[in-house]
């Protein structure tokens, strides 16, 4: 531990000793919050393969429902391609 860190810890300890017990509990809660921010990895960007993999296994489809969804996506892509300027029809 660096000298600077030791000094900060000592300063925090002195300040905490002057607080009422209820406030000390709030300080502990805040420390827990800060630690959780450090230890938990950031979430992958929405829509990225990593983010989608987090959901793998929790989706449930009726028989044939996924095929219908995929067909709808394909139709929408085709319509979009047909309406883009500069795309041959």
N, C-alpha and C positions, 0 to 999 in steps of 0.2 A: 504494500500500500504506500502510495506517495505521501510526502509530508503534507501537501495541500489537501489530499483526501482526509488524512488524519485530523487536520485542523477543522475541516468542514464538519466531520462527524462529531468532533468535540463541541463545536458551536451548536449543532443541532441538538445534541444531548443537553446542553445547558438551557436551551430554549424550551425543550420538551419538559424538563424538570419544573419549569415555572407554570406549566399548564394544569388546569383541572383535569381530573381523570377522564371526563367525557371527551375532552379535546384530545387527550392522548390516544384514545381509541380511534378518533377521526384521523389522527396522524398515521396510526398503524394501517387503517383502511386505505389511506392515500398511498402509503408505501407499497401495499399489496397491489394497488392499481398500477403504480409505476413499474413494479416488477413484472406484472402480466404483460405490459406493453413491450417490455424488453424481451421476455422469453417467448412470446407468441410470434411466430413468423407472420409476415404480412400476407394478406390474401392475394391470390393471383388475380390479374385483371379480369373483369366480368367478360364472359364469352370466350375466354382463352381456353385452349384444350385442358389446361390444368384445372381451371375453375369448373369446367364441365365434368371432369373426372371425379371431382368431389361429390357430384350428384349421382354418379353411376351406381346403379343398383337400387335406387329409390324410386325410379320412374316405373309406373305400371301402366300397361296398355291393354285394351281389350283385343281379342284376336282380330287381326287385320287393321287395327287402328293406326299403328305405326306406318304401315305401308301406305295408307291413305294420306297421312301427314306428309310423308316423303314425296308422294305424287303431287300433292298440293304445292309443296315447295318447288318442285321441278316445273310445274305449270307457271307459277309466279315468276320464276327465273326466265322462262321462255318469253313470257309476256313482256318482262322488263327489257330483255335483249331486243325484242321486236320494236319497241318504242324508243330505244336510244338513238339519238341523232348520229348519222354516219354508219349505221349498221344496215347491211344489205338485207332486204326482205325476200 
